Amino acid sequence: MSTDNRTRIAEYLSRFFPVQDLKDDDDIFELGFVSSMFAMQLVSFVEHEFGITVENEDLELEYFRSIGALDAFVARKLSVPVPQ
């Protein structure tokens, strides 16, 4: 996991959940913080912030449910070479 990526994800989420000090493994869906609109916003954030493309097959809840899961997802996507 990248501390920098984790920090960027945590800072983004803290803008929307300022009263909650999220831990890396807190499930933001289970905590009721995520609506379908925010889920799409979260995908957009990940794409723009980290310069990756979230494919249809990447739209698995498990990849987006916590800071740690998002960090692992971003790290995995960034480690895959881009086809030329």
Distance bins in CASP14 RR format, pairs under 12 A and 6 or more apart:
PFRMAT RR
TARGET T0000
AUTHOR 0000-0000-0000
RMODE 2
METHOD distances of the structure
MODEL  1
1 7 0 0 0 0 0 1 0 0 0 0 0
1 9 0 0 0 0 0 1 0 0 0 0 0
1 10 0 0 0 0 0 1 0 0 0 0 0
1 24 0 0 0 0 1 0 0 0 0 0 0
1 25 0 0 0 0 0 1 0 0 0 0 0
1 66 0 0 0 0 0 1 0 0 0 0 0
1 67 0 0 0 0 1 0 0 0 0 0 0
1 68 1 0 0 1 0 0 0 0 0 0 0
1 69 0 0 0 0 0 1 0 0 0 0 0
1 70 0 0 0 0 0 1 0 0 0 0 0
1 71 1 0 1 0 0 0 0 0 0 0 0
1 72 1 0 0 1 0 0 0 0 0 0 0
1 73 0 0 0 0 0 1 0 0 0 0 0
1 74 0 0 0 0 1 0 0 0 0 0 0
1 75 1 0 0 1 0 0 0 0 0 0 0
1 76 0 0 0 0 0 1 0 0 0 0 0
1 78 0 0 0 0 0 1 0 0 0 0 0
1 79 0 0 0 0 0 1 0 0 0 0 0
2 8 0 0 0 0 1 0 0 0 0 0 0
2 9 0 0 0 0 1 0 0 0 0 0 0
2 10 0 0 0 0 0 1 0 0 0 0 0
2 50 0 0 0 0 1 0 0 0 0 0 0
2 67 0 0 0 0 0 1 0 0 0 0 0
2 68 0 0 0 0 0 1 0 0 0 0 0
2 70 0 0 0 0 0 1 0 0 0 0 0
2 71 1 0 0 1 0 0 0 0 0 0 0
2 72 0 0 0 0 1 0 0 0 0 0 0
2 73 0 0 0 0 0 1 0 0 0 0 0
2 74 1 0 0 1 0 0 0 0 0 0 0
2 75 1 0 1 0 0 0 0 0 0 0 0
2 76 0 0 0 0 0 1 0 0 0 0 0
2 77 0 0 0 0 0 1 0 0 0 0 0
2 78 0 0 0 0 1 0 0 0 0 0 0
2 79 0 0 0 0 0 1 0 0 0 0 0
3 9 0 0 0 0 0 1 0 0 0 0 0
3 10 0 0 0 0 0 1 0 0 0 0 0
3 24 0 0 0 0 0 1 0 0 0 0 0
3 67 0 0 0 0 0 1 0 0 0 0 0
3 68 0 0 0 0 0 1 0 0 0 0 0
3 71 0 0 0 0 1 0 0 0 0 0 0
3 75 0 0 0 0 0 1 0 0 0 0 0
4 10 0 0 0 0 0 1 0 0 0 0 0
4 11 0 0 0 0 0 1 0 0 0 0 0
4 49 0 0 0 0 0 1 0 0 0 0 0
4 50 0 0 0 0 0 1 0 0 0 0 0
4 71 0 0 0 0 1 0 0 0 0 0 0
4 74 0 0 0 0 0 1 0 0 0 0 0
4 75 0 0 0 0 0 1 0 0 0 0 0
4 78 0 0 0 0 0 1 0 0 0 0 0
5 11 0 0 0 0 0 1 0 0 0 0 0
5 12 0 0 0 0 0 1 0 0 0 0 0
5 24 0 0 0 0 0 1 0 0 0 0 0
5 46 0 0 0 0 1 0 0 0 0 0 0
5 49 0 0 0 0 1 0 0 0 0 0 0
5 50 1 0 0 1 0 0 0 0 0 0 0
5 51 0 0 0 0 0 1 0 0 0 0 0
5 52 0 0 0 0 0 1 0 0 0 0 0
5 67 0 0 0 0 1 0 0 0 0 0 0
5 68 0 0 0 0 1 0 0 0 0 0 0
5 70 0 0 0 0 1 0 0 0 0 0 0
5 71 1 0 1 0 0 0 0 0 0 0 0
5 72 0 0 0 0 1 0 0 0 0 0 0
5 73 0 0 0 0 1 0 0 0 0 0 0
5 74 1 0 1 0 0 0 0 0 0 0 0
5 75 1 0 0 1 0 0 0 0 0 0 0
5 76 0 0 0 0 0 1 0 0 0 0 0
5 77 0 0 0 0 0 1 0 0 0 0 0
5 78 0 0 0 0 1 0 0 0 0 0 0
5 79 0 0 0 0 0 1 0 0 0 0 0
6 12 0 0 0 0 0 1 0 0 0 0 0
6 13 0 0 0 0 0 1 0 0 0 0 0
6 22 0 0 0 0 0 1 0 0 0 0 0
6 23 0 0 0 0 0 1 0 0 0 0 0
6 24 1 0 0 1 0 0 0 0 0 0 0
6 25 0 0 0 0 0 1 0 0 0 0 0
6 50 0 0 0 0 0 1 0 0 0 0 0
6 66 0 0 0 0 0 1 0 0 0 0 0
6 67 1 0 0 1 0 0 0 0 0 0 0
6 68 1 0 0 1 0 0 0 0 0 0 0
6 69 0 0 0 0 0 1 0 0 0 0 0
6 70 0 0 0 0 1 0 0 0 0 0 0
6 71 1 0 1 0 0 0 0 0 0 0 0
6 72 0 0 0 0 1 0 0 0 0 0 0
6 73 0 0 0 0 0 1 0 0 0 0 0
6 74 0 0 0 0 1 0 0 0 0 0 0
6 75 0 0 0 0 1 0 0 0 0 0 0
7 13 0 0 0 0 0 1 0 0 0 0 0
7 14 0 0 0 0 0 1 0 0 0 0 0
7 24 0 0 0 0 0 1 0 0 0 0 0
7 49 0 0 0 0 0 1 0 0 0 0 0
7 67 0 0 0 0 1 0 0 0 0 0 0
7 68 0 0 0 0 0 1 0 0 0 0 0
7 70 0 0 0 0 0 1 0 0 0 0 0
7 71 0 0 0 0 1 0 0 0 0 0 0
7 74 0 0 0 0 0 1 0 0 0 0 0
8 14 0 0 0 0 0 1 0 0 0 0 0
8 15 0 0 0 0 0 1 0 0 0 0 0
8 45 0 0 0 0 1 0 0 0 0 0 0
8 46 0 0 0 0 1 0 0 0 0 0 0
8 48 0 0 0 0 0 1 0 0 0 0 0
8 49 1 0 0 1 0 0 0 0 0 0 0
8 50 0 0 0 0 1 0 0 0 0 0 0
8 51 0 0 0 0 0 1 0 0 0 0 0
8 67 0 0 0 0 0 1 0 0 0 0 0
8 70 0 0 0 0 1 0 0 0 0 0 0
8 71 0 0 0 0 1 0 0 0 0 0 0
8 74 0 0 0 0 1 0 0 0 0 0 0
9 15 0 0 0 0 0 1 0 0 0 0 0
9 16 0 0 0 0 0 1 0 0 0 0 0
9 22 0 0 0 0 1 0 0 0 0 0 0
9 24 0 0 0 0 1 0 0 0 0 0 0
9 28 0 0 0 0 0 1 0 0 0 0 0
9 42 0 0 0 0 1 0 0 0 0 0 0
9 45 0 0 0 0 1 0 0 0 0 0 0
9 46 0 0 0 0 1 0 0 0 0 0 0
9 49 0 0 0 0 1 0 0 0 0 0 0
9 50 0 0 0 0 1 0 0 0 0 0 0
9 63 0 0 0 0 0 1 0 0 0 0 0
9 64 0 0 0 0 0 1 0 0 0 0 0
9 66 0 0 0 0 1 0 0 0 0 0 0
9 67 1 0 1 0 0 0 0 0 0 0 0
9 68 1 0 0 1 0 0 0 0 0 0 0
9 69 0 0 0 0 1 0 0 0 0 0 0
9 70 1 0 1 0 0 0 0 0 0 0 0
9 71 1 0 1 0 0 0 0 0 0 0 0
9 72 0 0 0 0 0 1 0 0 0 0 0
9 73 0 0 0 0 1 0 0 0 0 0 0
9 74 1 0 0 1 0 0 0 0 0 0 0
9 75 0 0 0 0 0 1 0 0 0 0 0
10 16 0 0 0 0 0 1 0 0 0 0 0
10 17 0 0 0 0 0 1 0 0 0 0 0
10 20 0 0 0 0 0 1 0 0 0 0 0
10 21 0 0 0 0 1 0 0 0 0 0 0
10 22 1 0 0 1 0 0 0 0 0 0 0
10 23 0 0 0 0 1 0 0 0 0 0 0
10 24 0 0 0 0 1 0 0 0 0 0 0
10 26 0 0 0 0 0 1 0 0 0 0 0
10 28 0 0 0 0 0 1 0 0 0 0 0
10 66 0 0 0 0 0 1 0 0 0 0 0
10 67 1 0 1 0 0 0 0 0 0 0 0
10 68 0 0 0 0 1 0 0 0 0 0 0
10 70 0 0 0 0 1 0 0 0 0 0 0
10 71 0 0 0 0 1 0 0 0 0 0 0
11 17 0 0 0 0 0 1 0 0 0 0 0
11 18 0 0 0 0 0 1 0 0 0 0 0
11 22 0 0 0 0 0 1 0 0 0 0 0
11 45 0 0 0 0 0 1 0 0 0 0 0
11 49 0 0 0 0 0 1 0 0 0 0 0
11 67 0 0 0 0 0 1 0 0 0 0 0
12 22 0 0 0 0 0 1 0 0 0 0 0
12 28 0 0 0 0 0 1 0 0 0 0 0
12 38 0 0 0 0 0 1 0 0 0 0 0
12 41 0 0 0 0 1 0 0 0 0 0 0
12 42 0 0 0 0 1 0 0 0 0 0 0
12 44 0 0 0 0 0 1 0 0 0 0 0
12 45 1 0 1 0 0 0 0 0 0 0 0
12 46 0 0 0 0 1 0 0 0 0 0 0
12 48 0 0 0 0 0 1 0 0 0 0 0
12 49 1 0 0 1 0 0 0 0 0 0 0
12 50 0 0 0 0 0 1 0 0 0 0 0
12 67 0 0 0 0 1 0 0 0 0 0 0
12 70 0 0 0 0 1 0 0 0 0 0 0
12 71 0 0 0 0 0 1 0 0 0 0 0
12 74 0 0 0 0 0 1 0 0 0 0 0
13 20 0 0 0 0 1 0 0 0 0 0 0
13 21 0 0 0 0 0 1 0 0 0 0 0
13 22 1 0 1 0 0 0 0 0 0 0 0
13 23 0 0 0 0 0 1 0 0 0 0 0
13 24 0 0 0 0 0 1 0 0 0 0 0
13 26 0 0 0 0 1 0 0 0 0 0 0
13 28 1 0 0 1 0 0 0 0 0 0 0
13 31 0 0 0 0 0 1 0 0 0 0 0
13 33 0 0 0 0 1 0 0 0 0 0 0
13 34 0 0 0 0 1 0 0 0 0 0 0
13 38 0 0 0 0 1 0 0 0 0 0 0
13 41 0 0 0 0 0 1 0 0 0 0 0
13 42 0 0 0 0 1 0 0 0 0 0 0
13 45 0 0 0 0 1 0 0 0 0 0 0
13 46 0 0 0 0 0 1 0 0 0 0 0
13 49 0 0 0 0 0 1 0 0 0 0 0
13 64 0 0 0 0 0 1 0 0 0 0 0
13 65 0 0 0 0 0 1 0 0 0 0 0
13 66 0 0 0 0 1 0 0 0 0 0 0
13 67 1 0 0 1 0 0 0 0 0 0 0
13 68 0 0 0 0 0 1 0 0 0 0 0
13 69 0 0 0 0 0 1 0 0 0 0 0
13 70 0 0 0 0 1 0 0 0 0 0 0
13 71 0 0 0 0 0 1 0 0 0 0 0
14 20 0 0 0 0 1 0 0 0 0 0 0
14 21 0 0 0 0 1 0 0 0 0 0 0
14 22 1 0 0 1 0 0 0 0 0 0 0
14 26 0 0 0 0 0 1 0 0 0 0 0
14 28 0 0 0 0 0 1 0 0 0 0 0
14 33 0 0 0 0 0 1 0 0 0 0 0
14 67 0 0 0 0 1 0 0 0 0 0 0
15 22 0 0 0 0 0 1 0 0 0 0 0
15 33 0 0 0 0 0 1 0 0 0 0 0
15 38 0 0 0 0 0 1 0 0 0 0 0
15 41 0 0 0 0 0 1 0 0 0 0 0
15 42 0 0 0 0 0 1 0 0 0 0 0
15 45 0 0 0 0 1 0 0 0 0 0 0
16 22 0 0 0 0 0 1 0 0 0 0 0
16 28 0 0 0 0 1 0 0 0 0 0 0
16 31 0 0 0 0 0 1 0 0 0 0 0
16 32 0 0 0 0 0 1 0 0 0 0 0
16 33 1 0 0 1 0 0 0 0 0 0 0
16 34 0 0 0 0 1 0 0 0 0 0 0
16 35 0 0 0 0 0 1 0 0 0 0 0
16 37 0 0 0 0 0 1 0 0 0 0 0
16 38 1 0 0 1 0 0 0 0 0 0 0
16 39 0 0 0 0 0 1 0 0 0 0 0
16 41 0 0 0 0 1 0 0 0 0 0 0
16 42 0 0 0 0 1 0 0 0 0 0 0
16 45 0 0 0 0 0 1 0 0 0 0 0
17 23 0 0 0 0 0 1 0 0 0 0 0
17 26 0 0 0 0 1 0 0 0 0 0 0
17 28 1 0 0 1 0 0 0 0 0 0 0
17 31 0 0 0 0 1 0 0 0 0 0 0
17 32 0 0 0 0 1 0 0 0 0 0 0
17 33 1 0 1 0 0 0 0 0 0 0 0
17 34 0 0 0 0 1 0 0 0 0 0 0
17 38 0 0 0 0 0 1 0 0 0 0 0
17 42 0 0 0 0 0 1 0 0 0 0 0
17 67 0 0 0 0 0 1 0 0 0 0 0
18 33 0 0 0 0 0 1 0 0 0 0 0
19 31 0 0 0 0 0 1 0 0 0 0 0
19 33 0 0 0 0 0 1 0 0 0 0 0
20 26 1 0 0 1 0 0 0 0 0 0 0
20 27 0 0 0 0 0 1 0 0 0 0 0
20 28 0 0 0 0 1 0 0 0 0 0 0
20 31 1 0 0 1 0 0 0 0 0 0 0
20 32 0 0 0 0 0 1 0 0 0 0 0
20 33 1 0 0 1 0 0 0 0 0 0 0
20 67 0 0 0 0 0 1 0 0 0 0 0
21 31 0 0 0 0 0 1 0 0 0 0 0
21 67 0 0 0 0 0 1 0 0 0 0 0
22 28 1 0 0 1 0 0 0 0 0 0 0
22 30 0 0 0 0 0 1 0 0 0 0 0
22 31 0 0 0 0 1 0 0 0 0 0 0
22 33 0 0 0 0 1 0 0 0 0 0 0
22 65 0 0 0 0 0 1 0 0 0 0 0
22 66 1 0 0 1 0 0 0 0 0 0 0
22 67 1 0 0 1 0 0 0 0 0 0 0
22 68 0 0 0 0 1 0 0 0 0 0 0
22 69 0 0 0 0 0 1 0 0 0 0 0
22 70 0 0 0 0 0 1 0 0 0 0 0
23 31 0 0 0 0 0 1 0 0 0 0 0
23 66 0 0 0 0 1 0 0 0 0 0 0
23 67 1 0 0 1 0 0 0 0 0 0 0
23 68 0 0 0 0 1 0 0 0 0 0 0
24 65 0 0 0 0 0 1 0 0 0 0 0
24 66 1 0 0 1 0 0 0 0 0 0 0
24 67 1 0 1 0 0 0 0 0 0 0 0
24 68 1 0 1 0 0 0 0 0 0 0 0
24 69 0 0 0 0 1 0 0 0 0 0 0
24 70 0 0 0 0 1 0 0 0 0 0 0
24 71 1 0 0 1 0 0 0 0 0 0 0
24 72 0 0 0 0 0 1 0 0 0 0 0
25 31 0 0 0 0 0 1 0 0 0 0 0
25 65 0 0 0 0 1 0 0 0 0 0 0
25 66 1 0 1 0 0 0 0 0 0 0 0
25 67 1 0 0 1 0 0 0 0 0 0 0
25 68 1 0 0 1 0 0 0 0 0 0 0
25 69 0 0 0 0 1 0 0 0 0 0 0
25 70 0 0 0 0 0 1 0 0 0 0 0
25 71 0 0 0 0 0 1 0 0 0 0 0
25 72 0 0 0 0 0 1 0 0 0 0 0
26 32 0 0 0 0 0 1 0 0 0 0 0
26 33 0 0 0 0 1 0 0 0 0 0 0
26 34 0 0 0 0 0 1 0 0 0 0 0
26 65 0 0 0 0 1 0 0 0 0 0 0
26 66 1 0 1 0 0 0 0 0 0 0 0
26 67 1 0 0 1 0 0 0 0 0 0 0
26 68 0 0 0 0 1 0 0 0 0 0 0
26 69 0 0 0 0 0 1 0 0 0 0 0
26 70 0 0 0 0 0 1 0 0 0 0 0
27 33 0 0 0 0 1 0 0 0 0 0 0
27 34 0 0 0 0 1 0 0 0 0 0 0
27 61 0 0 0 0 1 0 0 0 0 0 0
27 62 0 0 0 0 1 0 0 0 0 0 0
27 64 0 0 0 0 0 1 0 0 0 0 0
27 65 1 0 1 0 0 0 0 0 0 0 0
27 66 1 0 1 0 0 0 0 0 0 0 0
27 67 0 0 0 0 0 1 0 0 0 0 0
27 68 0 0 0 0 0 1 0 0 0 0 0
27 69 0 0 0 0 1 0 0 0 0 0 0
27 70 0 0 0 0 0 1 0 0 0 0 0
28 34 1 0 1 0 0 0 0 0 0 0 0
28 35 0 0 0 0 0 1 0 0 0 0 0
28 38 0 0 0 0 1 0 0 0 0 0 0
28 39 0 0 0 0 1 0 0 0 0 0 0
28 42 0 0 0 0 1 0 0 0 0 0 0
28 61 0 0 0 0 0 1 0 0 0 0 0
28 64 0 0 0 0 1 0 0 0 0 0 0
28 65 1 0 0 1 0 0 0 0 0 0 0
28 66 1 0 0 1 0 0 0 0 0 0 0
28 67 0 0 0 0 1 0 0 0 0 0 0
28 68 0 0 0 0 0 1 0 0 0 0 0
28 69 0 0 0 0 1 0 0 0 0 0 0
28 70 0 0 0 0 1 0 0 0 0 0 0
29 35 0 0 0 0 1 0 0 0 0 0 0
29 36 0 0 0 0 0 1 0 0 0 0 0
29 38 0 0 0 0 1 0 0 0 0 0 0
29 39 0 0 0 0 1 0 0 0 0 0 0
29 42 0 0 0 0 0 1 0 0 0 0 0
29 60 0 0 0 0 0 1 0 0 0 0 0
29 61 1 0 0 1 0 0 0 0 0 0 0
29 62 0 0 0 0 1 0 0 0 0 0 0
29 63 0 0 0 0 0 1 0 0 0 0 0
29 64 1 0 0 1 0 0 0 0 0 0 0
29 65 1 0 1 0 0 0 0 0 0 0 0
29 66 0 0 0 0 1 0 0 0 0 0 0
29 69 0 0 0 0 0 1 0 0 0 0 0
29 70 0 0 0 0 0 1 0 0 0 0 0
30 61 0 0 0 0 0 1 0 0 0 0 0
30 62 0 0 0 0 0 1 0 0 0 0 0
30 65 1 0 0 1 0 0 0 0 0 0 0
30 66 0 0 0 0 1 0 0 0 0 0 0
30 69 0 0 0 0 0 1 0 0 0 0 0
31 65 0 0 0 0 1 0 0 0 0 0 0
31 66 0 0 0 0 1 0 0 0 0 0 0
32 38 0 0 0 0 1 0 0 0 0 0 0
32 39 0 0 0 0 0 1 0 0 0 0 0
32 65 0 0 0 0 0 1 0 0 0 0 0
33 39 0 0 0 0 0 1 0 0 0 0 0
33 41 0 0 0 0 0 1 0 0 0 0 0
33 42 0 0 0 0 0 1 0 0 0 0 0
33 64 0 0 0 0 0 1 0 0 0 0 0
33 65 0 0 0 0 0 1 0 0 0 0 0
33 66 0 0 0 0 0 1 0 0 0 0 0
33 67 0 0 0 0 0 1 0 0 0 0 0
34 40 0 0 0 0 0 1 0 0 0 0 0
34 41 0 0 0 0 1 0 0 0 0 0 0
34 42 1 0 0 1 0 0 0 0 0 0 0
34 43 0 0 0 0 0 1 0 0 0 0 0
34 61 0 0 0 0 1 0 0 0 0 0 0
34 64 1 0 0 1 0 0 0 0 0 0 0
34 65 0 0 0 0 1 0 0 0 0 0 0
34 66 0 0 0 0 0 1 0 0 0 0 0
34 70 0 0 0 0 0 1 0 0 0 0 0
35 41 0 0 0 0 1 0 0 0 0 0 0
35 42 0 0 0 0 0 1 0 0 0 0 0
36 42 0 0 0 0 0 1 0 0 0 0 0
36 43 0 0 0 0 0 1 0 0 0 0 0
36 59 0 0 0 0 0 1 0 0 0 0 0
36 61 0 0 0 0 0 1 0 0 0 0 0
37 43 0 0 0 0 0 1 0 0 0 0 0
37 44 0 0 0 0 0 1 0 0 0 0 0
38 44 0 0 0 0 0 1 0 0 0 0 0
38 45 0 0 0 0 1 0 0 0 0 0 0
38 64 0 0 0 0 0 1 0 0 0 0 0
39 45 0 0 0 0 0 1 0 0 0 0 0
39 46 0 0 0 0 0 1 0 0 0 0 0
39 54 0 0 0 0 0 1 0 0 0 0 0
39 59 0 0 0 0 1 0 0 0 0 0 0
39 60 0 0 0 0 0 1 0 0 0 0 0
39 61 0 0 0 0 1 0 0 0 0 0 0
39 63 0 0 0 0 0 1 0 0 0 0 0
39 64 1 0 0 1 0 0 0 0 0 0 0
39 65 0 0 0 0 0 1 0 0 0 0 0
39 70 0 0 0 0 0 1 0 0 0 0 0
40 46 0 0 0 0 0 1 0 0 0 0 0
40 47 0 0 0 0 0 1 0 0 0 0 0
40 54 0 0 0 0 0 1 0 0 0 0 0
40 59 0 0 0 0 1 0 0 0 0 0 0
40 64 0 0 0 0 0 1 0 0 0 0 0
41 47 0 0 0 0 0 1 0 0 0 0 0
41 48 0 0 0 0 0 1 0 0 0 0 0
41 49 0 0 0 0 0 1 0 0 0 0 0
41 64 0 0 0 0 0 1 0 0 0 0 0
42 48 0 0 0 0 0 1 0 0 0 0 0
42 49 0 0 0 0 0 1 0 0 0 0 0
42 54 0 0 0 0 1 0 0 0 0 0 0
42 59 0 0 0 0 0 1 0 0 0 0 0
42 61 0 0 0 0 0 1 0 0 0 0 0
42 63 0 0 0 0 0 1 0 0 0 0 0
42 64 1 0 1 0 0 0 0 0 0 0 0
42 65 0 0 0 0 0 1 0 0 0 0 0
42 66 0 0 0 0 0 1 0 0 0 0 0
42 67 0 0 0 0 0 1 0 0 0 0 0
42 69 0 0 0 0 0 1 0 0 0 0 0
42 70 1 0 0 1 0 0 0 0 0 0 0
42 73 0 0 0 0 0 1 0 0 0 0 0
42 74 0 0 0 0 0 1 0 0 0 0 0
43 49 0 0 0 0 0 1 0 0 0 0 0
43 50 0 0 0 0 0 1 0 0 0 0 0
43 52 0 0 0 0 0 1 0 0 0 0 0
43 53 0 0 0 0 0 1 0 0 0 0 0
43 54 1 0 1 0 0 0 0 0 0 0 0
43 55 0 0 0 0 0 1 0 0 0 0 0
43 56 0 0 0 0 0 1 0 0 0 0 0
43 58 0 0 0 0 1 0 0 0 0 0 0
43 59 1 0 0 1 0 0 0 0 0 0 0
43 60 0 0 0 0 0 1 0 0 0 0 0
43 61 0 0 0 0 0 1 0 0 0 0 0
43 63 0 0 0 0 1 0 0 0 0 0 0
43 64 1 0 0 1 0 0 0 0 0 0 0
43 70 0 0 0 0 0 1 0 0 0 0 0
43 73 0 0 0 0 0 1 0 0 0 0 0
43 74 0 0 0 0 0 1 0 0 0 0 0
43 77 0 0 0 0 0 1 0 0 0 0 0
44 50 0 0 0 0 0 1 0 0 0 0 0
44 51 0 0 0 0 0 1 0 0 0 0 0
44 52 0 0 0 0 0 1 0 0 0 0 0
44 53 0 0 0 0 0 1 0 0 0 0 0
44 54 0 0 0 0 1 0 0 0 0 0 0
44 64 0 0 0 0 0 1 0 0 0 0 0
45 51 0 0 0 0 0 1 0 0 0 0 0
45 52 0 0 0 0 0 1 0 0 0 0 0
45 54 0 0 0 0 0 1 0 0 0 0 0
45 64 0 0 0 0 0 1 0 0 0 0 0
45 70 0 0 0 0 1 0 0 0 0 0 0
45 74 0 0 0 0 0 1 0 0 0 0 0
46 52 1 0 0 1 0 0 0 0 0 0 0
46 53 0 0 0 0 1 0 0 0 0 0 0
46 54 1 0 0 1 0 0 0 0 0 0 0
46 55 0 0 0 0 0 1 0 0 0 0 0
46 58 0 0 0 0 1 0 0 0 0 0 0
46 59 0 0 0 0 0 1 0 0 0 0 0
46 63 0 0 0 0 1 0 0 0 0 0 0
46 64 0 0 0 0 1 0 0 0 0 0 0
46 67 0 0 0 0 0 1 0 0 0 0 0
46 69 0 0 0 0 0 1 0 0 0 0 0
46 70 1 0 0 1 0 0 0 0 0 0 0
46 71 0 0 0 0 0 1 0 0 0 0 0
46 73 1 0 0 1 0 0 0 0 0 0 0
46 74 1 0 0 1 0 0 0 0 0 0 0
46 75 0 0 0 0 0 1 0 0 0 0 0
46 76 0 0 0 0 0 1 0 0 0 0 0
46 77 0 0 0 0 1 0 0 0 0 0 0
46 78 0 0 0 0 0 1 0 0 0 0 0
47 53 1 0 0 1 0 0 0 0 0 0 0
47 54 1 0 1 0 0 0 0 0 0 0 0
47 55 0 0 0 0 0 1 0 0 0 0 0
47 58 0 0 0 0 0 1 0 0 0 0 0
47 59 0 0 0 0 0 1 0 0 0 0 0
47 73 0 0 0 0 0 1 0 0 0 0 0
47 74 0 0 0 0 0 1 0 0 0 0 0
47 77 0 0 0 0 1 0 0 0 0 0 0
48 54 0 0 0 0 0 1 0 0 0 0 0
48 74 0 0 0 0 0 1 0 0 0 0 0
49 70 0 0 0 0 0 1 0 0 0 0 0
49 71 0 0 0 0 0 1 0 0 0 0 0
49 74 0 0 0 0 1 0 0 0 0 0 0
49 77 0 0 0 0 0 1 0 0 0 0 0
49 78 0 0 0 0 0 1 0 0 0 0 0
50 70 0 0 0 0 1 0 0 0 0 0 0
50 71 0 0 0 0 0 1 0 0 0 0 0
50 73 0 0 0 0 1 0 0 0 0 0 0
50 74 1 0 1 0 0 0 0 0 0 0 0
50 75 0 0 0 0 1 0 0 0 0 0 0
50 76 0 0 0 0 0 1 0 0 0 0 0
50 77 1 0 0 1 0 0 0 0 0 0 0
50 78 1 0 0 1 0 0 0 0 0 0 0
50 79 0 0 0 0 0 1 0 0 0 0 0
51 74 0 0 0 0 1 0 0 0 0 0 0
51 77 0 0 0 0 1 0 0 0 0 0 0
51 78 0 0 0 0 1 0 0 0 0 0 0
51 82 0 0 0 0 0 1 0 0 0 0 0
52 58 0 0 0 0 1 0 0 0 0 0 0
52 63 0 0 0 0 0 1 0 0 0 0 0
52 70 0 0 0 0 0 1 0 0 0 0 0
52 73 0 0 0 0 1 0 0 0 0 0 0
52 74 1 0 0 1 0 0 0 0 0 0 0
52 75 0 0 0 0 0 1 0 0 0 0 0
52 76 0 0 0 0 1 0 0 0 0 0 0
52 77 1 0 1 0 0 0 0 0 0 0 0
52 78 1 0 0 1 0 0 0 0 0 0 0
52 79 0 0 0 0 0 1 0 0 0 0 0
52 80 0 0 0 0 1 0 0 0 0 0 0
52 82 0 0 0 0 1 0 0 0 0 0 0
53 59 0 0 0 0 0 1 0 0 0 0 0
53 74 0 0 0 0 0 1 0 0 0 0 0
53 77 1 0 0 1 0 0 0 0 0 0 0
53 78 0 0 0 0 0 1 0 0 0 0 0
53 80 0 0 0 0 0 1 0 0 0 0 0
53 82 0 0 0 0 1 0 0 0 0 0 0
53 83 0 0 0 0 0 1 0 0 0 0 0
54 60 0 0 0 0 0 1 0 0 0 0 0
54 63 0 0 0 0 1 0 0 0 0 0 0
54 64 0 0 0 0 1 0 0 0 0 0 0
54 70 0 0 0 0 0 1 0 0 0 0 0
54 73 0 0 0 0 1 0 0 0 0 0 0
54 74 0 0 0 0 1 0 0 0 0 0 0
54 76 0 0 0 0 0 1 0 0 0 0 0
54 77 1 0 0 1 0 0 0 0 0 0 0
55 63 0 0 0 0 0 1 0 0 0 0 0
55 73 0 0 0 0 0 1 0 0 0 0 0
55 77 0 0 0 0 1 0 0 0 0 0 0
55 80 0 0 0 0 0 1 0 0 0 0 0
57 63 0 0 0 0 0 1 0 0 0 0 0
57 77 0 0 0 0 0 1 0 0 0 0 0
58 64 0 0 0 0 1 0 0 0 0 0 0
58 69 0 0 0 0 0 1 0 0 0 0 0
58 70 0 0 0 0 0 1 0 0 0 0 0
58 73 1 0 0 1 0 0 0 0 0 0 0
58 74 0 0 0 0 0 1 0 0 0 0 0
58 76 0 0 0 0 1 0 0 0 0 0 0
58 77 1 0 0 1 0 0 0 0 0 0 0
58 80 0 0 0 0 0 1 0 0 0 0 0
59 73 0 0 0 0 0 1 0 0 0 0 0
60 69 0 0 0 0 1 0 0 0 0 0 0
60 70 0 0 0 0 0 1 0 0 0 0 0
60 72 0 0 0 0 0 1 0 0 0 0 0
60 73 0 0 0 0 1 0 0 0 0 0 0
60 76 0 0 0 0 0 1 0 0 0 0 0
61 69 0 0 0 0 1 0 0 0 0 0 0
61 70 0 0 0 0 0 1 0 0 0 0 0
61 73 0 0 0 0 0 1 0 0 0 0 0
62 68 0 0 0 0 0 1 0 0 0 0 0
62 69 1 0 0 1 0 0 0 0 0 0 0
62 70 0 0 0 0 0 1 0 0 0 0 0
62 72 0 0 0 0 1 0 0 0 0 0 0
62 73 0 0 0 0 1 0 0 0 0 0 0
63 69 1 0 1 0 0 0 0 0 0 0 0
63 70 1 0 0 1 0 0 0 0 0 0 0
63 71 0 0 0 0 0 1 0 0 0 0 0
63 72 1 0 0 1 0 0 0 0 0 0 0
63 73 1 0 1 0 0 0 0 0 0 0 0
63 74 0 0 0 0 1 0 0 0 0 0 0
63 75 0 0 0 0 0 1 0 0 0 0 0
63 76 0 0 0 0 1 0 0 0 0 0 0
63 77 0 0 0 0 1 0 0 0 0 0 0
64 70 1 0 0 1 0 0 0 0 0 0 0
64 71 0 0 0 0 0 1 0 0 0 0 0
64 72 0 0 0 0 0 1 0 0 0 0 0
64 73 1 0 0 1 0 0 0 0 0 0 0
64 74 0 0 0 0 0 1 0 0 0 0 0
65 71 0 0 0 0 0 1 0 0 0 0 0
65 72 0 0 0 0 0 1 0 0 0 0 0
65 73 0 0 0 0 0 1 0 0 0 0 0
66 72 0 0 0 0 1 0 0 0 0 0 0
66 73 0 0 0 0 0 1 0 0 0 0 0
67 73 0 0 0 0 0 1 0 0 0 0 0
67 74 0 0 0 0 0 1 0 0 0 0 0
68 74 0 0 0 0 1 0 0 0 0 0 0
68 75 0 0 0 0 1 0 0 0 0 0 0
68 76 0 0 0 0 0 1 0 0 0 0 0
69 75 0 0 0 0 0 1 0 0 0 0 0
69 76 0 0 0 0 0 1 0 0 0 0 0
70 76 0 0 0 0 0 1 0 0 0 0 0
70 77 0 0 0 0 0 1 0 0 0 0 0
71 77 0 0 0 0 0 1 0 0 0 0 0
71 78 0 0 0 0 0 1 0 0 0 0 0
72 78 0 0 0 0 0 1 0 0 0 0 0
72 79 0 0 0 0 0 1 0 0 0 0 0
73 79 0 0 0 0 0 1 0 0 0 0 0
73 80 0 0 0 0 0 1 0 0 0 0 0
74 80 0 0 0 0 0 1 0 0 0 0 0
END
